[in-house]
């Protein structure tokens, strides 16, 4: 499938992450965009329609589906991406277009008017969904990411830590937004992405990660956490 990549998700304990990480660090290159800390903070604002199609399609195991989000890094407005993550079976594809801070702020309020100014297939697709299906902000998803890369098959391995769900605000740029930890035990999501064939030396290392395969997305995990938390408010 043109442009689609394999994706594997494994849920690790902190101890399992600590055991696996040095094995990868010894063989792979760290993401040069991560800076001295080796990690960066990701905040995504996911959108869903009035029928909550993205959420229920994921729960139902629909094979072919799409999710739409705005994404920023380290709470900076210098790079803002509107993205569509498309899944077909066990493969994924990501499309993106850069948008302005003004456009992103309006979209976080449910106003897609500035997005009409972008002559791009993805922006037109999102505008159509906003007008036709009532696409609107759904949930803020925060986490810290550490990345290792390998040139063969465009391998990208990530440790996503401290997953949090936004409790009430959909403000993408609010540094003081209230969030709720999804995993009380500090679990880490380990993701493996590659184009065609995973190199043999990596298959051996990854097979040593004994955590369960993760079927649910961060988007769904965060919404489920909020659902369990809100009755307690």
Phi, psi and omega in degrees: 000124187297122177082354181268144182238156173286148176218129175237135177238132180229133178270122183246149167284167177301321180294318179295321176297315180297329179281325184279323187304311182297332177295318179287321181297331181284340187244338187241164178271137174287153179298119181295343179281351186281342180077194186294328183288338183081357181226161169217158183266132179243132170236128177237139171252113180270150178244151174212161181273179185294338177270000182056046184298316182299318181293310185286330175295321178295314180297327182276352179076028177299129189290319183249118183204167181227149172230144182241141183204157164259141183224136174229166183234132178054033178057023179266148176261014181285329176229115179232122183245130164269124187232150168239122174258115183253135181238132174230107184063238181260017181241154182229157177216139180239130173244148182210159173215140178282139177232163182280160175303322180295317179297316181296319180297318178294319179297326178292345175260004180087013181253112184258014189299319181289339180292338178294343181281350184266122180269078184214143181302321181291316180297321178295322179297315180292320177299320178297319179291324178296318181281323186269325184240004176073038178303136184206165178301139182244303184201144171274133178236120181242144170192164174260137184237133170243133190234139170235141185231157176215136186292330181293123179060020176054048184289137177220118181246131184229142169253114180255116191242159175054050178295126180230149176249136176292131186283316185222322187277149171248017180285111185296332189253006183282110182290341182254017180301137179285129179227162184236129178295135181280320181251114181289339183262008178077021180302152183240137176266119179259121182244138179239120178234138178201161186282297188241292184235130177284126180306144187301320182295332177280326178301320179295317180293315183294326179295343178282350176278106189268008179291163180289146171297138184260117181273330185272149178275166175300321177304310181290318179301318181292318178295321178295321179296318179296321181297322179284338184271323188299324177299342181272349182290000000 
